[in-house]
């Protein structure tokens, strides 16, 4: 909690002149769409940074696993691979103890960590999805910053605070992207 308070203090007192993990462009885009407060976005970024700090500090996990943590309104989406159920459980246990985590979506596969080629394909697919989201014109007032798309082994995870009709359009758009194996939504619906 102390690290978290120092991070928030630094963000507000330095007025953007900081080396913290806050992504100012992402923050500005999300604030423009008005569905989350500045504090909520900063807390989510702190959850992600604290999660990585905790996981990378564990020698048993380092080098044996491939883990990604994404946060949205206090919900942590944990994806990747761990070679055993025990390591997967350990990862989720660590994330549950991170300050401000309200809910954990455990999507860690019990498998050997993915290789660089697989991760490169995932990154390309995620970029294609983000580009496609930028082209949505059928929803009045839709801002792509409302939706976060993450890809792990061809599985697309969608997070965000959306209306059901927005979620449906996004899901249908993603469905037609090449190399999508599955779509898992962890949307927070407004209606």
N, C-alpha and C positions, 0 to 999 in steps of 0.2 A: 504494500500500500504506500509505503514511503517513496519508492521509486515513482509510482504513479502520480502522487501529489507533486513531486519535484518536476515531473514532466509537464503537468498541467500548469504549474507555477511558471516554469520557464517559457511555455508557449504564450501565456498571457502577458508576462512581464517584458519579454523581449520583442513582442509584437511582430513575430514572423522572422526575426533575425536569429535563427537557432539552427543547430545541426541535429535536431531531433528527427525521428522517422516520419514526421508529418509531411504528407504529400500535399503541398499548397494548391496545386492545380486541381487535384481531386477534391479537395476541401471546397474550393471555390465553385466547382461544378455542382457539387451536391448541395451547397448552400443556396445556389441559384434555383434549384428545383423545390426547395422549401419543405422537404418531408422529414428531415432530421436536423436537429440543432447542431451548432458548432461543437458544443460539448459532447454530444453523442458521437459525432464523427471522431473527435479527438480521443475519446475513451475507447472506441473500437480500434483505432490505430495503436493505442497503448496496449490493448489486449493482445493484438498481433505481435507487437514488439516484445512484450513480456513473455508471451508464449514461446517465442523463438529463443529468448534468453534462457528460459527454464529448460527447454528441450536440449539446446546445444550445450548446456552445462552438465548434462547427464552423460557420462562416459559410456555407459551401456548402450544408450540409444545412438550416440554419434557413430556414424559409419555403417551401422546395421540397418538403419531405417531411412525412409524418404517421407517427410511429413510437411504438409502445408496447412497453415491456419489462417482462416479469414473470418473476420468478425463483422456483424451487422446488428446494431441495436442490442449489443450484449450477447447475441447468439454466436457461438464459435462453430464454424464449419471446419472439421478436421479431416483432411484427405491424405492419401498417400499409401505407403505400404510398410508393414512391419513383418518380419519373417515368422513371428510366433504370436499366439494369442496373448501370452504373458506380456510381451513388449507392447502390443496394441493396448492392452488394459493399462499398462503403466503410463503410456502416452496420454490416454484419456484422463486418467487420474491426475496427472500433472496439469492438464488444461483446466480441469474442473476447479482447481485451486487458485487459478490466476484471478487477480482482483477484477471485479465487475463482470465476470462471466456468469450469465444467467441461465444459459442453456448450451449444451454441447451436442452437435450433430456429428455422431461418430461414423465416418465414412472411410475409415482406414481399413484397407484390405489386408488380410493375412497372406502375405506373399513376399517374395524377394523384391527389393527396391527396383523400380523401373530404371531402364538404362537411358543414356543421354539421347539416343535416337527417339525413344518414346516421348521423352519430355520435350524435345524439339517439336515433334508433331503436335503435342498438346498446346504448346505456346503458339504455333501457327494457327491452330483451330481457334484458340481463344481470341487471337487478333482478328481472324475472319468474322467471328461472332460479334466482336465489338464494332467492327466496320459495318456489319449488317445492321446492328442496332442504331448506328448513326443515320441510317437511311430510312428509318421508320417515319412515314409521313401520314399514315392513316389515323393516328391517334392525336387529337388536338392537345397541345401542351405537353406531349411526351418528350422527356429529356432522357437520353441514354444513361445519364448518371444515376437514374433511378434503379438501374439493374446492374448487378455485378455478375459476371460470367466467369467461372473458373473451370478448367478442364484437367482431368486426371485419367490417364489411360483411355482417352476417347469418351469418357463419361463427362457430360456437361452439368455443372451445378449452377443453379441460378438463385441469387439472393437479391433481396430488395424489398422496398415498401411500395406496393403497387395496388391498383384496383384490379379486380378480376379480369376485366376486358383487356387491360394492359398486359397482364400475365399471359392471357391466352394468345395475344398477338406475338409476344416474345417467344413463347414456347413453339408456336407454329413456325416462326422465322428460324429458330434454332433447329427444329426438326428437319428442315430441308438443307442444312449445311452438310457438305460432304464429310464423311468419316466420323459422324456422331453415332456412338454406340448406344447411348442411353441419355435421358435427360432427367435430372433429379431437381425438383424445385424445393427451396426452403424460403419461399416468399412469405412476407408478412403482409396479409391482405388488409386493405383499408375499408373494404365493404363485404 
